């Protein structure tokens, strides 16, 4: 195989399959599965990892674009770059996915729709860990569907830097720069990403020419900074800070009606200035790995002309946990945490949450057995006890089985509780029971998943308020994924996901794709070149007429093809070209919201 095809890149495309040798899997570590650093081969949970190597080869601009390449995940958007984006994981929507940046909660506790994926740019990211299935037994609230942890890069020994410049369709300009330094005791890194795009109209009736409407632009400046200092060989201090400043123009109509603005018209504008800061003390000794941390999140969101107006809030989180190893590759992790969440403006409320948790992971020869238990107290809701049990059995180097069962819960946001028009103060947290079982053999994985949601929080189209559904919601399906090297220098991955998402009346939930197929081919047979072709098929996806089960739109049944060409001029300089929507497909992920037509981008990367 071409030497350019490194172990790191192979792992990116063949992750968590028996097609990787055990020594290669041992080099890949994750932290999200048990809240501690762990080899991926010892994780019982369903996990996908998008590594730095894959990010650099595919040139994703947004996190949602990257995770959309994973089986079981679909992404929809209210327009183009920077517009409201929803991620569906095994039928769960964004509100029920816990998103973290370096372990700091990214979910917007002031709003209505969970994490703001539209503002998550690919800025200095080391890897993205995607854990599927109920995870509240480890992470607490809002992890019904699972956890997505975005881990930014740490400094490597010496002084290093890189610059990435990209330009493309819709006058889209991107500049990404990073510099880092590490010596024996001290390390520091700083990364900045700036994206500016004229964009295209957020809304346009299907079949209309998007050039007949005004452009809805987008700007985003994301800053990542990390500082670390080793007090001695056993003690370390770390501080990280992430800041996202964004401005997005968009179209919006009352109750979902189309108000696409014609050329030279005036639409809406949303400004976001959020920050995520963490301070950590780490002690490693012969008995345990101890971590003490303090996290601070500030949400500053101003909807200039929209209905939601201004939202400001803060979250302070304090915690301590200890990982105590025993035997070989076995450990107990236990800890406590405390969160204070405040909302300002028209809703002046505070929510306090205390949690205690314990996880045990035991390895007996070919069997790995993990159990987690967590207890949470709230000043506004009843106390919650959640847990998870998982096992993985490696029959031989090619064949394995894994299964997980867990419980989780999701708390209502301040908006859903206290908004003067839509809020309902008596909302209760929703709860989820999750089960999955996976069979893996030589790069092939087949997973069955089944989830039940009680007290699901939804918006009532008759009362115009949020409420708890009195009937159980069911989400189940099958994921089939194949990842392997089919020829020398040619890597192949293919996945199929079937999702049956039904509400308490046995009606399909809106906007969930029933079928999804994803394909990727990576070729390295020509010196200094890398060619990638990827495609996604999205099947039936329904939208209902307001307040009814009458289908108003079908937004599925389309296939999108994309391509990437990379060329390494030398060890320090590379150039690339991306072509999205190669066949210029006219499609929509949400009725009356526009998507990009055929789009081309060229870029340059310089490393030192």
N, C-alpha and C positions, 0 to 999 in steps of 0.2 A: 504494500500500500504506500501511496505517496507520503513522504515524511511530514508533510504539512498537516496530515490528518492525525492530530495528536490524540493522546488518551483522553484529554479533557474534552475535546470536541466529540469524540466517539461517545463518551459518557453523556454528553448533552442530548444526543439523539437516541441512545439506547438505554437510557436511565432506567434503573429498577427492573431490568429484565435479566433473565438468565443468560442472555447473549453476551453479557459482560463477564469477564473473569472475576473471581472473588477479590483478587488483589486490586483490580480497577475499582470495584464497588467500595472497597475499604477506604479509598482515597476521597470519596464523596461523603461529606458530613452535612447533617441538617440539624436544626435546633427547634423547629416548630412542632414536631411530632410529640415530644415529651417535655418541651420547655428547657431542654438541655442539649448540649452538643452530643451527637450520636451518629455512628456510621449508618448510611442508608440501608445497608444490607440487614441491619438489626431492627428496622422499623416495621411494626405490624400494620400500621395505617396505610391506606391507599395514598400514595404520594407521587407527585411529579415535580421535577426540579428543572428549571430553565437556567442553565449556567451562563457565566460571562462569555464563554467561547461561542455558544449558540447566539447570544444577543449580538455579539460583534459580527458574526457571519450573516445574520438575517437583517440587521439594521432596523430593528423595531424602533418606532418613535414613541410609542406609548405602552404602558404596562398592559392595558386591555388588549392591544394588538398582539402582544407576546403570549398572554395566557389563552387567547382564543385559539392558539395552535394545539391546545391540550384537549384530549378526549373528555367528553362530559361537560364542556364549557361552551357557551354561546354568548355572543355580545351583540347588543342592539344599541342604537344611538339616535338621538333627536337632531340629526344633521351630521355635519362633518367634525373636523378637529376641534376639540374643546367644548363640544355640546354635550348635554346631559347623557350619560352613558350607563347602561344597565348590564350587569354580568349575571348570567344564569349558570349555576353549578348544579348539575343533576336535578334541574327543575326548580331549585331554590333561586330567588332573585337576590339582588345586591344587598337588600336590607337584612338578609339572614346569613351573610358571609362576613366573618371578622377579617379585616385587613390591617396589617401591621407594617410599619416602617422601622426596621431594626428593633422589633419588639414593642414599639410604641403604637397605641391604637390610632388608626387613621380614620375610622368611621366617624361621620358627621353626626354628633349627638344632638345638634340643634335642628336638623332638617327632617326630611321625610323619607329619604331613599338610600340610607346607608352611606358607604364610602363613595367619595367623588372621584370615580375612576377617570373621568375626562381630564383631570388635571395632573394625573400621575404620568410624568414623562420618564423616558429611559435615561435617567441622570445618574451616572456613576454607580450602576447596579452590579453587584457581584453575582448574585443569584436570586431567583424567585422560587420559593417553596410553596407548593399547593397541596394542602392536606384535605382530603375529602372525607365527609362523614362528621357526625356530631362530635364537637371538641370542647364543650363547656366543662367537662370534667377536668380539663387541663387549663383552659383559658378563661372560663367564666362566660358572661353573657355574650350574645350575638354571634355565636359560632355554630348555629344550627346546621348550616350546609358544610362548614369546614373553615379553614384558615388559609389566607394568602399572606405570606410574610415576605416582604421586599427587603433584602439585605444589601446595604450599600458597601462599597469596597473599602478595605483597610489599606494602609500604606505598606509597601514592601521595602525591604532593605535597600538603602541608598536613596537617591533622588530620581524621581521619574515624573513624566508628564505626557499628556497627549492632547491633541486638538482635532476635532471633527467638524468639518464644514459641509453643509448639504443645502442644495437648492432644487426646487422642483415645481410641479404644477400648482396652480392657484397662488403663485408668487409666494411659495412657502420657503422660508429661510430658517435654517437651524445652525447654531454654533454651540458646540459642547467642548469644554476645556477642563482639564484636571491637572493638578500638580500635587506631589506628595513627597514626603521625606521620612526616613526611619533610620535611627541609629540604635545603639545598644539599649538605651533606656527610653527614648522619646520618639514618638511618631505623630505625624500630622498630615492631613490631606484636605484638599479643598476642591470641590467640583462645582461648575456652573453650567447650566443649560439654558439657552435662550431660543425660543421658537416664536416666529412671527409669520402669520399667514393671512392673506386676504380672504381665503376660504371661498365658499359658495353659499347660496341661500340655504338656510336651515330647513325651510318648508317650501314644498312645491307639489301640487297634485301630480300623481303618478302619470308619466308619459309626457309631461310638460318639459320644455327646454329650461334648464336651470339658469341659463344665461339671460333669460327674460326677467330675472328677479335680482334684487340687490344682493351683494355679497355680505355674508356674516363672518367677520374676521375673528381672529384669535391671537392672543399674545400670552406667553408663559415664560416666567423666569424662575427656575428652580435652583436652589443653592443647597449643597450638602457639605458639611464640615465635620471632621472628626479629629480629636486630640486624645492621645494616650500617653501615660507615663508609668513605667515600671518602677515602683518604689524599691523593690528587690525581686528576687526570683519567685517569690510567693505572693506578692501583693501588687495590684495594678489599679490605676484610676483611668476612667474613660469618660469623655464628654462628646456627645454628638448633637448636631443641630441641623434640621432640615427646614427650609423655608420655601413656600410656594406662593408666588404672586402671579395672578392670572386675570385676564380681562377677556370676556367672551361676548360677542354679539349674537343674538338669537331671535327667532320668531316664536310667538306663542299666541294661542287662541283660547277663548273661553270654553271650558269643558271639552277641549280637544279639537275644536273646529279649526280648520285651516285659515290662518291669516298671513299667508306668505306675502311678503312685501315686494312690490314691483321695483324695477330698477330705479335708483335714486331716492327710494323711500327711506323711512326711518323705523327701525325695529327696537328691540330691547337690549339691555346691556347688564352683565353681571360681573362684579369685581370680587375677587377672592384674595385674601392675604392671610394665609394660615402658617403656623409654625409648630414644629415638633422637636422637643428638646429632651435629652436624657443624660443623666449622670450616673455612673456605675462604679462601685468598688468591688473588686474581685480578689478573693483570697483562695489560694490553692495550697493544700497541705496533704499529708499522707492519709488523713482521715476523710476529708471532704473537699468539694469545690463550693465555696460560699460566694453568693452574690447579693449585694445590697444595691437598690436602685431607686431613683426618683425621676419620674417622667412628667413633662409639662406640655400640654397642648392648648393652643389658642386658635379659635375659629373666628375669623372676621370676614363676613360675607355680606355684600351689599348689592341687592337686586334693584337697580336704579328705577326701572319702570314696571317691574312685574308685580305679581300678587303677593309674593312672600316677603318683600321689602328687606329689612336689615336683620341679620342674625349675628350675634356675638356670644361667645361662650368660652369657658376654660375647663380643662380637666387636669387635676393633679393626682398622680398615682405614686404610691410608695410601696415598696415590697422588699422581701428578703426570702431567699431560698437556698437550700443546701442539697448538693448531690453527693450521696454517700455510696461509694462503690463497695461491692462485696463479690466474692468469687471472681470469675473471669467474665468480663463483658456484662455484668449484672450490676444494678444500682437501685437505690431508693432516692427519690427527689421529693422534698417536702418544703412548704413555705407558706407565707401569708402575704396578703396585699390589701391595700386600702385606697379607694378612689373617691374623690370629691369632684362632682361635675356641677358646673354652674351655667345658667343661661341668663343673659341680660336682656336689654331692650324691653319689649312689651311683656315678656315673660320673665319675671325675676324669681327663679326657683333654683333650689339646690337638691341634688341627689347624692346620697352617701351609700357606699357599698364596701363591706368588709368580706374578705374571702380567705379560706384556709384550704390547702390541697395537699395530696400525697399521691405519688406515682411510684409503682414498683415495676421494674423490667428485669426479668430473669431469663437467662439463657441456659438451656440444658441440651448440650450437644447440638442436635438438629432443630430443636424446638425453642422458640422465643415466645414468652408469655408476658403480657403487659396489662397492668390494672391501674386505673386512675379513679380517684374519688375527690370531690370538691364540695365545700359547703359555703354558701353565700348568704349574707344578711343585707337587707335593704331597709331604709327608713320609709319608703313609699310602698313597697310590695312585700308579699309573704317571702319568707326565707326559702332558699332553693338548695336542693341536694342533687348533684349530677355525677355521672360516672361513665367509665368506659372500660371494656375488656377486649383485648385483642390477642390473637396468636398467629404465629407464622411457623410453618413446618417445611424445612428444606429436605425433601425426600432424597435428592441427589443434586449435583451441580446444575442440572437442567430443569428439574421439576420441583415446584413448591406450591403450597396452599397457604392462604392467609384469610382471616375473617375477623370482623370487628362488630361489636354491638355497643351502643352508647346512648346517652340522653343529653339533651341540650335545651337552652331556653334563650328567648330574645325579649329584651325589655323595650317598651314603647319610648320613643324620643319625646323631648319636651314639646315639640310642635304638636305631636299627636295627642299629647295629654292636655295641653293648656292653650293651644291656639284659640283665639276668640271665636272663630267661625267654624273650624273643622275639628278642634280638639274635643276629647272626651276624658274627663278626669278619672273615671272608674275603669279605664283600660287595665287589663291584667297581662302579665308577660305570657307569651306563647311558649309552648313546650314541644319538643321533638324527640321521637324515638327513631334511632337509625341502626340499620343492619346492612352489612355487605359481606360478600364472600368472593374470593379471587382464586383462579387457577392459572398458574404460569408455567410455560414450557417453551424453552429455546426461543425467547424473544416474543412469544405470543402470550397475551394476558386476556382473560375473560372474567369480567366482574358482573355480579348481580347485586343491585342495591335496592333497598326498600326503606322508605321513610314515612312516618306519620306525624302530622302537626295538629296539636290541639290548641284551641283558643287563638287561631291564626288572626293577626291584626290586619284588617283591610279597610278600605274606604267605602262607605255606604253611599251609593249613587242616588238614593232617595232622601236620606236625611242630611246628606252632605257632611257627614262626620265619620270619624274612625270608630270601629267597633271590633269586638271579638266574635269571630264566627262560632256558632254553636255546634257545627258539624265538623268532623275530622277531615283533614286534607291528606291525600295520599300521593306520594311521589315514588315511583319505582321504575326500574329499567335495567338495561344491559349495556355495558361498555366492552368492546372488543378492540384490542390494539395490538398491532404487529410492528416491531421495530428490529431491523437487522441489516447487515451488509449482504446484499444479494449478489453483487459482483465485486471484483477488485476495484476499489476507488468509488464505488457507488453505494450509498446508503439509502435505505427505503423505510418509510414509516407510513402506516395506514391505520385509521381508526374508524369505527362505526359506533354510534351511540343511539340507543332507542330509549326515549323517555315518555312515560305515561304519567302525566300530572293531572290529577282530578280534584275538584273541590268537593265539599260535602254533599252536593247534589249530583255527583258523578258526571259533572261537566268539565271539559278540558279547561285548565287555567290559561289565561291569555298570554300570548307572546312567547310561550315555550315551544321550542322546535321539537317536533315528535321524532324526527330522524335527523341525524347529522353524520356526514362522512368527511374525513380530513385525510389529505394525501400530501406527502412530501418526498422529494427526491433531491439528493445532494451528490454532486459528481466532482471528483478531484483528480481526474486522469490526465489533465493538461497542466504542465508545470506552471506554478504561481497563480493558477486560476481556481476559482470555486464557482460552480453553477448550482443554483437552487431553483426548483420549480415546486410550488405548493398550491393546493386547491382546497376549497371547502364547498360541500353541498349542504344546503339547509332545506329540510322538508317542511311539512305542513306546520303553519304557525297562524293562530287565529286571533282576531280582535273582534270584540263585541260592540254592538250599538249601545250607546250610553244607557246603563241601568237595566239591560236585558241580556239574554243569551242569543240574540239574533246576531249572526256573524256579519260584521260590517266590512271586513277586509281580510284577505289572505296575504301574508307577507313572506311566505316561504316558497319552496320549490324553485330554487335558483342555484347556480354554481358559479363561483368566482375563482379565477386563476391569477396567480401572481408569480413574479420571478425576480431573482437577484443574481448579479454577476459581480464577483470580487476579483481584483487583480492586485497582487503584491508587487509593486515596483522594486522594492528592496525590503530589508528587514525593518526599516523605519517608516516607510511610506506606502500607503495603499489607496486605491481608488475603487469606486463601486458604482453600480447603477441598479436602481429598483424600478420595476414596472408593475403597478397594481391594476387589477381589473383589466387584464390583458385584452380580453375580447369585448371590452366596453359594454358590459352588461348593465342594463337599466333596471335597477331593483330598489326595493325599500325594505328596511328592517322594521320600521314603524310606519303605518299608513300616513301619507302626506308629508313625511320627513325625507328630505333628499339625501342621497349618498353620492360619493365621488364616482365620476366616470373614469375612463382610462387615465391613469396618472403616472408620470415619469419623474424620477428623482436621481440626481447624481451627487456623489459625495467624495470627500478626500479625508484621509486619516493620517496624521503624523504622530509618531510616538518617539519619545527619547528617554 
